[in-house]
Amino acid sequence: MVLSSYKITGAVFDIIHGATDELVLVSPRVSLTYWQKMATAIKAARDRGVHIDFFIRSESAGLGSKQQVEALGIVPYLIPNLRATFYYNATSGLLTSMNLLHTADGNSIESGCHLDSQSEIDGLRRFVKQHLLPPKTWQPPKTEISAEDRHIATAEFGQVLAAHLEAQLEKDSQVEALLNGSNLTIWTLRNSFTAAIECPGNHLVLHGIVSAKEADRFATQHQPHFTTVALHYEVQPGGQGNYDQVRGTLPQSLSASSFDALTLPEKKQLLALIAGFVRAVRSFKDA
């Protein structure tokens, strides 16, 4: 049955939600940062024990598709020159033009054909086996996402950061998320800090409170403490009753404006950068 464009997205959700033991997703490109409903549906299928095979185009891995799939807790197959796009579970399938991109959700004119007979589903399985699955002489990826990485990828970043700071720096460290997850307030090591993803550019910006005397000596005495070269450091004067602060900026752009929407590698990088910044500010203040 040929589906109208507006029914394509719903058909994909039906296939994912209806999967009980088998789910195959063939999408050359993937971008779910701003399509959390789709990401949540796939993760829910994974969490209920559905075996998921996810195929993307290897040439799109550099565009972030691989990281997007890994953030779901799934290791994708990278297929050269992949153009086919279809989705199926044990009883239902969809041949379609729609990739799993947030821009396809209501912004694109797509086509699709619904498959519901066993012979049609078996045909898709044969196609996957013959053209997408690696040959027997080539082993499938053995690297699986650890339970820790899966937690980092799926839990709220503020909770993950608080646990990381408690383990690395001080018990009872606290983190509060503000402004749709783009700003974090942190209390640890007897000081207050903030972490934010600032637009435009999606740059990580960190702040740590210092006294006026500490701000005055920052230029000449900060180097032994602030050793992470990934960040650019400077003092930001308070003025009008506000505290002076040390500011650390990550020049590279992040993939999203919300901490929760970042890729797994980005989240792991930021955990280390934030903990290192907090530790450096405390060391500088205590010197």
Sequence and secondary structure as in RCSB ss.txt:
>XXXX:A:sequence
MVLSSYKITGAVFDIIHGATDELVLVSPRVSLTYWQKMATAIKAARDRGVHIDFFIRSESAGLGSKQQVEALGIV
PYLIPNLRATFYYNATSGLLTSMNLLHTADGNSIESGCHLDSQSEIDGLRRFVKQHLLPPKTWQPPKTEISAEDR
HIATAEFGQVLAAHLEAQLEKDSQVEALLNGSNLTIWTLRNSFTAAIECPGNHLVLHGIVSAKEADRFATQHQPH
FTTVALHYEVQPGGQGNYDQVRGTLPQSLSASSFDALTLPEKKQLLALIAGFVRAVRSFKDA
>XXXX:A:secstr
 EE GGGHHHHHHHHHHH SSEEEEE SSEE TT HHHHHHHHHHHHTT EEEEEEEGGGGGGTHHHHHHTTT  
 EEETT    EEEESS EEEES  EETTHHHHS   EEEE SHHHHHHHHHHIIIIIS  TTS        HHHH
HHHHS HHHHHHHHHHHHT TT EEEEETTTTEEEEEETTEEEEEEEETTTTEEEEEEEE HHHHHTHHHH TTT
   TTSEEEEE  BTTB EEEEEE  S  S SSGGGS HHHHHHHHHHHHHHHHHHHHHHH 
